[in-house]
Amino acid sequence: MPIYEYLCSKCRRRMSFLVLVSSSFEPACKFCKSRDLEQLFSRFAMPKSEEKRLESMADPSSLAGLDEKDPASVARWMKKMGREMGEDLGEDMDQIAEEAAQEAAGDDASSTSSSDDL
């Protein structure tokens, strides 16, 4: 079941169509209903085997930019690893990362203020 992508010449919007039977397929713009569409070359993805995904995660370069003391950095790394394994961490992960960053900022502020008291 191929997915075809088109650009409407009239309204300049992109759209995709899942085509089950190509012989009866006549595309029309989903927005302005024009039939003046230009077929685009679609991007494609090559799936990796689980072994290849694990190998890429074990590569030390995958840790580039990771600061284990920075919660935001750790959250970005976790999202990257989740995407690599095909897992959707969802909006909860964003909220947890934001809370961790706020806590870390609060800890830094309290340690700075306590050192001023000395």
Secondary structure as the mmCIF struct_conf table of DSSP 4:
data_model
#
loop_
_struct_conf.conf_type_id
_struct_conf.id
_struct_conf.beg_label_comp_id
_struct_conf.beg_label_asym_id
_struct_conf.beg_label_seq_id
_struct_conf.end_label_comp_id
_struct_conf.end_label_asym_id
_struct_conf.end_label_seq_id
STRN STRN1 ILE A 3 CYS A 8
TURN_TY1_P TURN_TY1_P1 SER A 9 CYS A 11
STRN STRN2 ARG A 14 LEU A 18
BEND BEND1 LEU A 20 LEU A 20
HELX_RH_3T_P HELX_RH_3T_P1 SER A 22 SER A 24
TURN_TY1_P TURN_TY1_P2 LYS A 30 CYS A 32
STRN STRN3 LEU A 37 LEU A 40
HELX_LH_PP_P HELX_LH_PP_P1 PHE A 41 ARG A 43
HELX_LH_PP_P HELX_LH_PP_P2 PRO A 47 SER A 49
HELX_RH_AL_P HELX_RH_AL_P1 GLU A 50 ALA A 58
BEND BEND2 ASP A 59 ASP A 59
HELX_RH_3T_P HELX_RH_3T_P2 PRO A 60 LEU A 63
TURN_TY1_P TURN_TY1_P3 ALA A 64 GLY A 65
TURN_TY1_P TURN_TY1_P4 GLU A 68 LYS A 69
HELX_RH_AL_P HELX_RH_AL_P2 PRO A 71 GLU A 84
TURN_TY1_P TURN_TY1_P5 MET A 85 GLY A 86
HELX_RH_AL_P HELX_RH_AL_P3 GLY A 90 ASP A 116
#
